[in-house]
Amino acid sequence: MSKTKKVGITGRYGARYGTTIRKRVKKIEDQLHSNPKCPKCFTPAIKRKSTGIWYCKKCGCEFTGGSYQMETQRGIESKRITKRKQRELEIEE
């Protein structure tokens, strides 16, 4: 059994910085180190190029997202709204 079962990747901070901040860092770093899939070729080969810029190592696709996540909540919401508006325009025509 490992020593950092509860705290995971933030075990390196020990008792410093407080639990709330370490939980926030854990959430961000878990998302950053997960293997998201490319929206174009659907392979888990995504890497962060710089803040908010992501690219696929397989197909070379570059796209924007959040600083620590490939998609932000705002981005997901705006995609949903644009799809709905497109459907409404198709129905009118």
C-alpha positions in Angstrom: 0.0 0.0 0.0 1.4 3.4 -0.9 1.8 6.3 1.4 0.0 8.7 -0.9 -3.3 6.8 -1.4 -5.6 9.8 -0.6 -3.5 12.7 -1.8 -2.1 11.1 -4.9 0.2 13.3 -7.0 0.2 16.1 -4.4 1.9 13.9 -1.8 5.1 15.7 -2.7 3.9 18.8 -0.9 3.6 17.0 2.5 1.8 19.0 5.1 2.5 22.3 3.4 0.1 24.7 1.7 -3.2 23.5 3.3 -5.6 20.8 2.2 -7.9 22.9 0.1 -5.1 24.2 -2.2 -3.6 20.7 -2.5 -7.0 19.3 -3.5 -7.3 22.0 -6.2 -3.8 21.2 -7.5 -4.6 17.5 -7.5 -7.7 18.0 -9.6 -5.8 20.2 -12.1 -2.8 17.9 -12.4 -5.0 14.8 -12.8 -6.8 16.5 -15.7 -3.5 17.6 -17.2 -1.9 14.2 -17.0 -4.9 12.2 -18.3 -4.9 11.0 -21.9 -7.6 12.9 -23.8 -8.5 11.9 -27.3 -7.9 13.9 -30.4 -11.2 15.4 -31.8 -10.0 14.7 -35.3 -8.5 11.2 -35.3 -9.7 9.9 -31.9 -6.3 8.7 -30.7 -5.0 9.4 -27.2 -2.0 11.3 -28.5 -2.7 14.9 -27.2 0.0 17.0 -25.7 -0.1 20.6 -24.5 2.1 22.9 -26.6 1.7 26.0 -24.5 -1.0 27.7 -22.4 -4.3 26.9 -24.1 -2.8 25.4 -27.2 -3.0 21.6 -27.7 -1.8 19.4 -30.5 -2.1 15.8 -31.6 1.2 13.9 -32.1 -0.3 11.5 -34.6 -2.2 13.7 -37.0 -0.7 17.1 -36.2 -4.0 18.7 -35.5 -3.7 21.9 -33.4 -6.6 23.4 -31.5 -7.3 25.7 -28.5 -8.7 24.8 -25.2 -8.1 25.6 -21.5 -4.8 26.1 -19.8 -5.0 22.7 -18.0 -7.8 21.0 -19.8 -8.4 20.2 -23.5 -12.0 21.5 -23.3 -13.4 24.0 -20.8 -17.0 24.1 -19.6 -17.5 27.4 -21.5 -16.2 25.7 -24.7 -18.5 22.8 -24.3 -21.4 25.1 -23.7 -20.7 27.3 -26.8 -20.4 24.2 -29.0 -23.8 23.0 -27.8 -25.4 26.4 -28.5 -23.9 26.7 -32.0 -25.2 23.2 -32.9 -28.6 24.1 -31.6 -28.6 27.3 -33.7 -27.5 25.4 -36.8 -30.3 22.9 -36.4 -32.8 25.8 -36.0 -31.5 27.4 -39.2 -31.8 24.1 -41.1 -35.4 23.7 -40.0 -36.3 27.2 -41.1 -34.9 26.6 -44.6 
